[in-house]
Structure formats: C-alpha cells, structure tokens
C-alpha cells in the first residue's frame, strides 16, 4: 500500500487509541467547579466505594456523575468483558462546556447578565492488576 494512504494513517491512529472503558457526558448542567468537588471525592477509588460515596453525597452534581459512572461500568462489562469487582476509577475530570447567557432585569432599566455554565464530564475506568 502507498506510504501516505488514508487507511495506513487510520491504522496507526487506532493502534494508539486508549482501550480503557469510559463514559463521557457533554453539556451537563453543572458548573465545572461544582462537578470537580464530587469528582475529587471518587478519583482513584474502586467502583463500589465510589457508588456508595455518590449515593450519599448531598451535592446536585453527584446524581449526574453517578449515572455517568454506571454507564462506564456497563461499558466495561458489555464491551470489554471486565469484572465489576476489579474496576476502579483511573481518571475522572470535568472541562468547560458552552455558557448559556441570560439577562436579569435590575433596577432603573438596567440588565445584569447571568451565565449558566455547562461542563463536559469524563470518567475512565481500569482494572486492578
């Protein structure tokens, strides 16, 4: 096959792809800062402990992250054939998403801008050796 053929580039790119099970939620209605408080609590923990922490965490972001973690667990079991007891959270992070801009009427005809921040949350699992 020719040196610069498209299929060769695709083959090289797929060889470097991360094969760990993961789940990503785009445009979550949770600011990054608030999501990071919850993600810091579960980072590095095994899956059962993390689910317990998320069940009893009072923050609003914990319900969203719990659903995302359950999705990542299902991906690991169904797509990769991994055992749930051996999984732990290798990476979890939140990055900025778009910002919804809203207007709040104020006194004397003024308007204040309200920014409703969104985030993209990613959870990556791995197996304990």
C-alpha atoms as a printed R data frame, in Angstrom:
    type eleno elety resid chain resno       x      y      z
1   ATOM     1    CA   UNK     A     1   0.000  0.000  0.000
2   ATOM     2    CA   UNK     A     2   1.190  3.544 -0.691
3   ATOM     3    CA   UNK     A     3   3.133  5.321  2.052
4   ATOM     4    CA   UNK     A     4   0.700  8.157  2.668
5   ATOM     5    CA   UNK     A     5  -2.518  6.232  2.180
6   ATOM     6    CA   UNK     A     6  -5.501  7.127  4.355
7   ATOM     7    CA   UNK     A     7  -6.024  3.602  5.669
8   ATOM     8    CA   UNK     A     8  -2.433  3.490  6.908
9   ATOM     9    CA   UNK     A     9  -2.950  6.677  8.914
10  ATOM    10    CA   UNK     A    10  -6.166  5.273 10.355
11  ATOM    11    CA   UNK     A    11  -4.430  2.045 11.342
12  ATOM    12    CA   UNK     A    12  -1.676  3.968 13.151
13  ATOM    13    CA   UNK     A    13  -4.183  6.220 14.903
14  ATOM    14    CA   UNK     A    14  -6.274  3.270 16.087
15  ATOM    15    CA   UNK     A    15  -3.177  1.490 17.402
16  ATOM    16    CA   UNK     A    16  -2.557  4.412 19.771
17  ATOM    17    CA   UNK     A    17  -6.191  4.579 20.948
18  ATOM    18    CA   UNK     A    18  -6.938  4.233 24.658
19  ATOM    19    CA   UNK     A    19  -8.768  0.921 25.164
20  ATOM    20    CA   UNK     A    20  -9.878  1.540 28.749
21  ATOM    21    CA   UNK     A    21 -13.657  1.663 29.260
22  ATOM    22    CA   UNK     A    22 -15.015  5.168 29.677
23  ATOM    23    CA   UNK     A    23 -18.132  7.302 29.541
24  ATOM    24    CA   UNK     A    24 -18.474 10.959 28.645
25  ATOM    25    CA   UNK     A    25 -21.308 13.383 29.294
26  ATOM    26    CA   UNK     A    26 -21.357 16.529 27.201
27  ATOM    27    CA   UNK     A    27 -23.237 19.681 28.139
28  ATOM    28    CA   UNK     A    28 -24.034 18.703 31.738
29  ATOM    29    CA   UNK     A    29 -25.945 21.472 33.503
30  ATOM    30    CA   UNK     A    30 -23.362 21.576 36.282
31  ATOM    31    CA   UNK     A    31 -20.545 24.118 36.525
32  ATOM    32    CA   UNK     A    32 -17.037 22.649 36.336
33  ATOM    33    CA   UNK     A    33 -16.088 23.842 39.804
34  ATOM    34    CA   UNK     A    34 -19.074 22.115 41.427
35  ATOM    35    CA   UNK     A    35 -18.517 18.909 39.444
36  ATOM    36    CA   UNK     A    36 -14.855 18.811 40.468
37  ATOM    37    CA   UNK     A    37 -15.760 18.722 44.183
38  ATOM    38    CA   UNK     A    38 -17.575 15.429 43.596
39  ATOM    39    CA   UNK     A    39 -15.007 14.029 41.140
40  ATOM    40    CA   UNK     A    40 -12.169 14.660 43.612
41  ATOM    41    CA   UNK     A    41 -14.021 12.554 46.199
42  ATOM    42    CA   UNK     A    42 -14.201  9.458 43.957
43  ATOM    43    CA   UNK     A    43 -10.937  9.649 41.988
44  ATOM    44    CA   UNK     A    44  -8.808  6.504 42.458
45  ATOM    45    CA   UNK     A    45 -11.480  4.628 44.415
46  ATOM    46    CA   UNK     A    46 -12.875  1.256 43.424
47  ATOM    47    CA   UNK     A    47 -16.286  1.290 41.735
48  ATOM    48    CA   UNK     A    48 -18.380  0.007 44.649
49  ATOM    49    CA   UNK     A    49 -16.929  2.580 47.059
50  ATOM    50    CA   UNK     A    50 -17.427  5.369 44.525
51  ATOM    51    CA   UNK     A    51 -21.087  4.434 44.026
52  ATOM    52    CA   UNK     A    52 -21.583  4.497 47.797
53  ATOM    53    CA   UNK     A    53 -19.980  7.932 48.045
54  ATOM    54    CA   UNK     A    54 -22.156  9.267 45.224
55  ATOM    55    CA   UNK     A    55 -25.337  7.833 46.772
56  ATOM    56    CA   UNK     A    56 -24.875  9.797 49.987
57  ATOM    57    CA   UNK     A    57 -23.217 12.935 48.622
58  ATOM    58    CA   UNK     A    58 -25.616 15.885 49.053
59  ATOM    59    CA   UNK     A    59 -24.350 17.818 46.024
60  ATOM    60    CA   UNK     A    60 -26.512 18.077 42.915
61  ATOM    61    CA   UNK     A    61 -23.645 17.026 40.632
62  ATOM    62    CA   UNK     A    62 -23.398 13.638 42.354
63  ATOM    63    CA   UNK     A    63 -26.611 12.343 40.740
64  ATOM    64    CA   UNK     A    64 -25.321 13.219 37.262
65  ATOM    65    CA   UNK     A    65 -21.899 11.687 37.927
66  ATOM    66    CA   UNK     A    66 -23.484  8.552 39.422
67  ATOM    67    CA   UNK     A    67 -25.402  7.911 36.198
68  ATOM    68    CA   UNK     A    68 -22.219  8.505 34.213
69  ATOM    69    CA   UNK     A    69 -20.250  6.062 36.384
70  ATOM    70    CA   UNK     A    70 -22.949  3.408 35.987
71  ATOM    71    CA   UNK     A    71 -22.738  3.887 32.222
72  ATOM    72    CA   UNK     A    72 -18.953  3.440 32.300
73  ATOM    73    CA   UNK     A    73 -19.369  0.256 34.365
74  ATOM    74    CA   UNK     A    74 -21.877 -1.114 31.846
75  ATOM    75    CA   UNK     A    75 -19.459 -0.287 29.009
76  ATOM    76    CA   UNK     A    76 -16.690 -2.174 30.797
77  ATOM    77    CA   UNK     A    77 -18.835 -5.250 31.386
78  ATOM    78    CA   UNK     A    78 -20.546 -5.435 27.991
79  ATOM    79    CA   UNK     A    79 -17.904 -4.130 25.587
80  ATOM    80    CA   UNK     A    80 -14.658 -5.189 27.275
81  ATOM    81    CA   UNK     A    81 -15.840 -8.230 29.276
82  ATOM    82    CA   UNK     A    82 -14.366 -6.922 32.531
83  ATOM    83    CA   UNK     A    83 -15.481 -7.923 36.024
84  ATOM    84    CA   UNK     A    84 -17.172 -5.199 38.090
85  ATOM    85    CA   UNK     A    85 -15.298 -6.118 41.290
86  ATOM    86    CA   UNK     A    86 -11.895 -5.451 39.705
87  ATOM    87    CA   UNK     A    87 -12.693 -1.970 38.336
88  ATOM    88    CA   UNK     A    88 -11.507  1.323 39.759
89  ATOM    89    CA   UNK     A    89 -11.705  4.920 38.603
90  ATOM    90    CA   UNK     A    90  -8.431  5.643 36.812
91  ATOM    91    CA   UNK     A    91  -9.340  9.137 35.589
92  ATOM    92    CA   UNK     A    92 -12.247 11.484 36.064
93  ATOM    93    CA   UNK     A    93 -12.301 15.112 35.047
94  ATOM    94    CA   UNK     A    94 -14.599 17.933 34.008
95  ATOM    95    CA   UNK     A    95 -13.862 20.534 31.353
96  ATOM    96    CA   UNK     A    96 -15.652 23.717 30.370
97  ATOM    97    CA   UNK     A    97 -18.610 23.486 28.045
98  ATOM    98    CA   UNK     A    98 -20.547 26.324 26.452
99  ATOM    99    CA   UNK     A    99 -22.081 29.064 28.598
100 ATOM   100    CA   UNK     A   100 -25.761 29.925 28.366
101 ATOM   101    CA   UNK     A   101 -26.132 33.670 28.707
102 ATOM   102    CA   UNK     A   102 -29.327 35.005 30.291
103 ATOM   103    CA   UNK     A   103 -30.498 38.503 31.226
104 ATOM   104    CA   UNK     A   104 -31.768 39.508 34.678
105 ATOM   105    CA   UNK     A   105 -33.725 42.778 34.897
106 ATOM   106    CA   UNK     A   106 -32.432 45.143 37.577
107 ATOM   107    CA   UNK     A   107 -33.400 48.499 38.964
108 ATOM   108    CA   UNK     A   108 -33.690 51.643 36.791
109 ATOM   109    CA   UNK     A   109 -33.876 49.776 33.492
110 ATOM   110    CA   UNK     A   110 -30.533 48.059 33.810
111 ATOM   111    CA   UNK     A   111 -29.888 44.420 32.949
112 ATOM   112    CA   UNK     A   112 -27.383 42.070 34.515
113 ATOM   113    CA   UNK     A   113 -26.028 39.068 32.670
114 ATOM   114    CA   UNK     A   114 -26.389 35.645 34.245
115 ATOM   115    CA   UNK     A   115 -24.065 32.942 32.985
116 ATOM   116    CA   UNK     A   116 -25.319 29.379 33.305
117 ATOM   117    CA   UNK     A   117 -22.216 27.279 32.904
118 ATOM   118    CA   UNK     A   118 -22.168 23.813 31.375
119 ATOM   119    CA   UNK     A   119 -19.459 21.186 31.574
120 ATOM   120    CA   UNK     A   120 -18.205 18.062 29.831
121 ATOM   121    CA   UNK     A   121 -17.569 15.267 32.335
122 ATOM   122    CA   UNK     A   122 -15.456 12.178 31.581
123 ATOM   123    CA   UNK     A   123 -14.970  9.019 33.671
124 ATOM   124    CA   UNK     A   124 -12.309  6.444 32.688
125 ATOM   125    CA   UNK     A   125 -12.140  3.058 34.421
126 ATOM   126    CA   UNK     A   126  -9.384  0.487 34.605
127 ATOM   127    CA   UNK     A   127  -8.813 -2.988 36.067
128 ATOM   128    CA   UNK     A   128  -6.772 -3.627 39.197
129 ATOM   129    CA   UNK     A   129  -3.898 -5.942 38.438
